[in-house]
């Protein structure tokens, strides 16, 4: 029996080819494989250098812009110096008498006598005054709000047949209380004239008075003393250019925020080409200190003076140096990391 078992085992070994049977492993041939990564696009030669150059230019752009603004302030300062010199030189010239020849020349081209002193005489039409403001003024360290009062001046004929055009005169600054009092006085005067006119019409219509009373004899009229004309020394100016923060004028409501010569002239019933001057008289009486005219320094003063332009230049140049230094430092840090 043992011989038969060994014979059977030998036959099985020869049938398997003499190889040992190994334990089977699970097949992985059908498992899903991850897709291969996409191939990177080849970089063009010099593309990296071009991108780096543009980034450098972008970093230095703020410094270049602020440097240009600082340089522009220097040019503006030079323009202001020339303008102030021009105004000062014109104010030092002898005053020009206001007559029809000068009036025609200025009406056609106001720049002919711009910032020249003009001497004119006439009468103020205070009922047509325009109050421009509010405008603040510092007096003895105290700031007070007020207005500029602009009044038409009607010249008197100096010779028979002579004709002179009226002008608009900026008589100077007045406090708010002075403006309110002036408007109240004009209102009271208008009411008084209306009452007198009504009484006159009533007396004329009273027929019973004509029959039962004698008409008084007319007494010779007493001639009133002629009031001397007002003498004004002013400087020819033009309209103002308001900023975006200044509201528009409202002539219908009597609100004026900036000088618009044609608009003010129309509101006063004058031609649009009426000449506008700023009074610069210095003989101010203590009993009537208002309106307070401008002096020569106030006339040549500008909202932005040359010293202000120097301050702006220093600010822009400092900012340019700061942003340029920051850009250079950032570029240097990138090179170190590389």
C-alpha positions as CSV (number, residue, x, y, z in Angstrom):
1,X,0.0,0.0,0.0
2,X,2.8,2.3,0.7
3,X,4.2,1.6,-2.7
4,X,1.0,2.6,-4.4
5,X,0.8,5.9,-2.5
6,X,4.3,6.9,-3.5
7,X,3.6,6.0,-7.1
8,X,0.4,8.2,-7.1
9,X,2.3,11.1,-5.6
10,X,5.1,10.8,-8.2
11,X,2.6,10.9,-11.0
12,X,1.0,14.1,-9.7
13,X,4.3,15.8,-9.3
14,X,5.3,15.0,-12.9
15,X,1.9,16.3,-14.1
16,X,2.5,19.7,-12.5
17,X,5.8,20.1,-14.2
18,X,7.7,19.8,-11.0
19,X,6.9,23.4,-9.8
20,X,5.6,24.3,-6.4
21,X,2.2,25.7,-6.1
22,X,2.3,29.3,-4.8
23,X,-0.7,31.1,-3.2
24,X,-2.5,33.2,-5.7
25,X,-2.6,37.1,-5.4
26,X,-5.5,39.3,-6.4
27,X,-5.1,40.6,-9.9
28,X,-4.8,44.4,-10.3
29,X,-4.8,44.5,-14.1
30,X,-8.4,45.9,-14.3
31,X,-8.0,48.7,-11.6
32,X,-8.4,52.3,-12.9
33,X,-5.2,54.2,-13.3
34,X,-4.8,57.9,-12.6
35,X,-4.4,60.1,-15.7
36,X,-0.9,61.3,-16.4
37,X,-0.2,65.0,-15.5
38,X,-0.5,67.4,-18.5
39,X,2.7,68.4,-20.1
40,X,3.8,71.9,-19.2
41,X,3.8,74.3,-22.1
42,X,7.3,75.2,-23.2
43,X,8.3,78.8,-22.2
44,X,9.2,81.1,-25.0
45,X,12.8,82.5,-24.8
46,X,12.8,85.9,-23.0
47,X,9.2,85.7,-21.7
48,X,10.2,85.7,-18.1
49,X,12.5,88.7,-18.6
50,X,9.8,90.7,-20.3
51,X,7.3,90.0,-17.5
52,X,9.9,91.1,-14.9
53,X,10.6,94.3,-16.7
54,X,6.9,95.3,-16.8
55,X,6.5,94.5,-13.1
56,X,9.5,96.8,-12.4
57,X,8.0,99.6,-14.4
58,X,4.7,99.2,-12.6
59,X,6.5,99.5,-9.2
60,X,8.3,102.7,-10.2
61,X,5.2,104.3,-11.8
62,X,3.9,106.0,-8.6
63,X,7.3,107.6,-8.0
64,X,7.4,109.0,-11.5
65,X,3.9,110.4,-11.3
66,X,4.5,112.1,-7.9
67,X,7.8,113.5,-9.2
68,X,6.0,115.0,-12.2
69,X,3.4,116.6,-9.9
70,X,6.2,118.2,-7.9
71,X,7.8,119.6,-11.0
72,X,4.5,121.0,-12.2
73,X,4.2,122.9,-8.9
74,X,7.5,124.6,-9.7
75,X,6.2,125.8,-13.0
76,X,3.0,127.1,-11.3
77,X,5.1,128.9,-8.8
78,X,7.0,130.7,-11.5
79,X,3.7,131.7,-13.2
80,X,2.4,133.1,-9.9
81,X,5.5,135.1,-9.4
82,X,5.2,136.7,-12.9
83,X,1.5,137.4,-12.3
84,X,2.1,139.1,-8.9
85,X,4.9,141.2,-10.5
86,X,2.5,142.2,-13.3
87,X,-0.2,143.2,-10.9
88,X,2.1,145.2,-8.7
89,X,3.6,147.0,-11.6
90,X,0.1,148.0,-13.0
91,X,-1.1,149.2,-9.5
92,X,1.9,151.5,-9.3
93,X,0.9,153.4,-12.4
94,X,-1.0,156.7,-12.3
95,X,-4.8,156.4,-12.1
96,X,-6.8,156.9,-15.3
97,X,-9.7,159.3,-15.4
98,X,-13.0,157.6,-16.3
99,X,-14.4,159.1,-19.5
100,X,-16.3,157.9,-22.6
101,X,-13.1,157.1,-24.4
102,X,-11.8,154.9,-21.6
103,X,-15.2,153.4,-21.2
104,X,-15.4,152.3,-24.8
105,X,-11.9,150.8,-24.8
106,X,-12.5,148.8,-21.6
107,X,-15.9,147.6,-22.7
108,X,-14.4,146.2,-25.9
109,X,-11.4,144.6,-24.3
110,X,-11.2,144.6,-20.4
111,X,-7.6,143.4,-20.5
112,X,-6.4,146.7,-21.8
113,X,-6.7,148.4,-18.4
114,X,-6.7,145.3,-16.2
115,X,-5.4,146.1,-12.7
116,X,-5.1,149.8,-13.5
117,X,-6.5,152.4,-11.1
118,X,-9.6,154.2,-12.4
119,X,-10.8,157.5,-11.0
120,X,-14.5,158.1,-11.5
121,X,-17.2,160.4,-9.9
122,X,-20.9,159.9,-9.7
123,X,-23.8,158.8,-7.5
124,X,-24.4,155.4,-6.0
125,X,-27.7,153.7,-6.8
126,X,-28.0,152.0,-3.4
127,X,-31.4,150.6,-4.1
128,X,-29.8,148.2,-6.7
129,X,-27.0,147.0,-4.4
130,X,-26.0,143.4,-4.6
131,X,-24.7,141.6,-1.5
132,X,-22.1,138.9,-2.3
133,X,-21.4,136.2,0.2
134,X,-21.1,135.1,2.9
135,X,-17.5,136.1,3.0
136,X,-15.5,135.9,6.2
137,X,-13.0,138.5,7.4
138,X,-10.5,138.4,10.3
139,X,-10.5,141.6,12.4
140,X,-8.2,141.8,15.4
141,X,-7.9,138.0,15.4
142,X,-11.7,137.6,15.4
143,X,-13.4,136.0,12.3
144,X,-16.7,137.5,11.4
145,X,-19.0,136.6,8.5
146,X,-20.2,139.3,6.2
147,X,-20.7,140.3,2.6
148,X,-19.2,142.3,-0.2
149,X,-21.6,145.0,-1.4
150,X,-21.6,145.8,-5.2
151,X,-23.4,149.0,-6.2
152,X,-23.9,150.7,-9.6
153,X,-22.2,154.1,-9.8
154,X,-23.9,156.5,-12.2
155,X,-21.4,159.1,-13.5
156,X,-22.4,162.7,-13.7
157,X,-21.9,164.4,-17.1
158,X,-18.9,166.7,-16.8
159,X,-19.7,168.6,-20.0
160,X,-22.9,169.3,-22.0
161,X,-23.6,166.4,-24.2
162,X,-21.0,164.2,-22.6
163,X,-22.0,160.6,-21.9
164,X,-20.3,158.2,-19.5
165,X,-21.4,154.6,-19.0
166,X,-22.3,153.4,-15.5
167,X,-20.0,151.0,-13.7
168,X,-20.3,148.3,-11.0
169,X,-18.3,149.1,-7.9
170,X,-17.4,146.5,-5.2
171,X,-17.4,149.0,-2.3
172,X,-15.9,146.5,0.2
173,X,-16.8,144.2,3.0
174,X,-19.7,144.8,5.4
175,X,-20.8,142.7,8.5
176,X,-24.0,140.8,8.4
177,X,-25.8,143.3,10.8
178,X,-24.9,146.2,8.5
179,X,-26.5,144.3,5.5
180,X,-29.7,143.5,7.4
181,X,-30.0,147.2,8.6
182,X,-29.5,148.5,5.0
183,X,-32.2,146.2,3.6
184,X,-34.6,147.2,6.4
185,X,-33.9,150.9,5.7
186,X,-34.7,150.4,2.0
187,X,-37.9,148.5,2.9
188,X,-39.0,151.3,5.3
189,X,-38.2,154.0,2.7
190,X,-40.3,152.1,0.1
191,X,-43.2,151.9,2.4
192,X,-43.0,155.6,3.3
193,X,-43.0,156.5,-0.4
194,X,-46.0,154.3,-1.0
195,X,-47.9,156.0,1.8
196,X,-47.1,159.5,0.5
197,X,-48.2,158.6,-3.0
198,X,-51.5,157.2,-1.6
199,X,-52.1,160.4,0.4
200,X,-51.4,162.5,-2.6
201,X,-54.0,160.6,-4.7
202,X,-56.5,160.9,-1.9
203,X,-56.1,164.6,-1.7
204,X,-56.5,165.0,-5.5
205,X,-59.7,163.0,-5.5
206,X,-61.3,164.9,-2.6
207,X,-63.7,167.1,-4.6
208,X,-65.4,168.7,-1.6
209,X,-62.1,170.2,-0.6
210,X,-61.8,172.0,-3.9
211,X,-65.1,173.8,-3.5
212,X,-65.1,174.7,0.2
213,X,-61.4,175.6,0.7
214,X,-59.1,178.0,-1.0
215,X,-56.1,176.6,-2.6
216,X,-53.0,177.8,-0.8
217,X,-50.7,179.9,-2.7
218,X,-47.7,178.1,-3.9
219,X,-44.6,179.2,-2.0
220,X,-41.4,179.4,-3.9
221,X,-39.5,176.1,-3.6
222,X,-36.4,176.1,-1.5
223,X,-33.5,174.8,-3.5
224,X,-31.9,171.9,-1.8
225,X,-28.1,171.9,-1.7
226,X,-26.6,169.8,-4.4
227,X,-24.8,166.8,-2.9
228,X,-21.3,166.5,-4.2
229,X,-20.5,163.4,-6.3
230,X,-18.9,160.4,-4.8
231,X,-15.2,160.0,-5.9
232,X,-14.1,156.4,-6.3
233,X,-10.6,155.1,-7.0
234,X,-10.9,151.4,-8.0
235,X,-9.1,148.7,-9.9
236,X,-10.7,147.0,-13.0
237,X,-11.4,143.4,-12.4
238,X,-13.3,140.6,-14.1
239,X,-15.6,137.7,-13.2
240,X,-14.5,135.1,-10.7
241,X,-14.1,131.4,-11.6
242,X,-16.0,129.5,-8.9
243,X,-14.9,126.0,-7.7
244,X,-17.1,123.0,-7.8
245,X,-18.0,123.6,-4.1
246,X,-19.5,127.0,-4.7
247,X,-23.3,127.0,-5.4
248,X,-24.7,128.8,-8.4
249,X,-26.0,132.3,-8.1
250,X,-29.7,132.8,-7.7
251,X,-30.6,136.4,-8.8
252,X,-34.3,135.8,-8.4
253,X,-33.8,135.2,-4.6
254,X,-31.0,137.8,-4.2
255,X,-28.4,135.2,-3.4
256,X,-24.9,135.8,-4.9
257,X,-22.0,133.5,-4.1
258,X,-19.4,134.7,-6.7
259,X,-18.8,137.6,-9.0
260,X,-20.4,137.1,-12.4
261,X,-20.2,140.5,-14.0
262,X,-22.7,140.0,-16.9
263,X,-25.2,138.4,-14.5
264,X,-24.9,141.1,-11.9
265,X,-25.2,143.8,-14.5
266,X,-28.4,142.3,-15.9
267,X,-29.8,142.1,-12.3
268,X,-29.1,145.9,-11.9
269,X,-30.6,146.8,-15.2
270,X,-27.2,147.6,-16.9
271,X,-25.7,146.3,-20.1
272,X,-23.7,143.0,-19.8
273,X,-20.5,144.7,-20.9
274,X,-20.6,147.0,-17.8
275,X,-17.2,147.5,-16.3
276,X,-16.6,146.1,-12.8
277,X,-14.1,147.7,-10.4
278,X,-13.0,147.1,-6.8
279,X,-12.8,150.1,-4.6
280,X,-9.5,150.7,-2.8
281,X,-10.1,154.0,-1.1
282,X,-8.2,154.3,2.2
283,X,-9.9,157.3,3.7
284,X,-12.3,155.4,6.0
285,X,-14.1,157.5,8.6
286,X,-14.5,156.2,12.2
287,X,-18.2,157.2,12.2
288,X,-19.0,155.1,9.2
289,X,-16.3,152.4,8.8
290,X,-18.3,150.2,6.4
291,X,-18.1,149.2,3.6
292,X,-14.4,148.4,4.2
293,X,-12.6,148.5,0.8
294,X,-9.7,146.2,-0.1
295,X,-6.1,147.3,0.1
296,X,-3.4,146.8,-2.5
297,X,-2.1,143.6,-0.8
298,X,-5.6,142.1,-0.8
299,X,-6.1,143.0,-4.5
300,X,-2.9,141.2,-5.7
301,X,-3.4,138.3,-3.3
302,X,-4.2,134.9,-4.8
303,X,-5.8,131.9,-3.2
304,X,-2.6,129.9,-3.8
305,X,0.6,132.0,-3.3
306,X,4.1,131.0,-4.5
307,X,5.1,129.9,-1.0
308,X,2.2,127.4,-1.0
309,X,3.5,126.0,-4.3
310,X,6.9,125.4,-2.7
311,X,5.2,123.5,0.1
312,X,3.3,121.4,-2.4
313,X,6.6,120.7,-4.3
314,X,8.3,119.5,-1.2
315,X,5.4,117.2,-0.4
316,X,5.2,115.6,-3.8
317,X,9.0,115.1,-4.0
318,X,9.1,113.5,-0.5
319,X,6.3,111.2,-1.5
320,X,8.1,110.3,-4.8
321,X,11.3,109.5,-2.9
322,X,9.4,107.3,-0.4
323,X,7.6,105.2,-3.0
324,X,10.7,104.9,-5.2
325,X,12.7,103.6,-2.2
326,X,10.0,101.0,-1.4
327,X,9.9,99.8,-5.0
328,X,13.7,99.4,-5.1
329,X,13.7,97.5,-1.8
330,X,11.0,95.1,-3.1
331,X,13.0,94.4,-6.3
332,X,16.1,93.7,-4.3
333,X,14.3,91.3,-2.0
334,X,13.1,89.3,-5.1
335,X,16.7,89.0,-6.4
336,X,17.9,87.7,-3.0
337,X,15.2,85.0,-3.0
338,X,16.1,83.9,-6.5
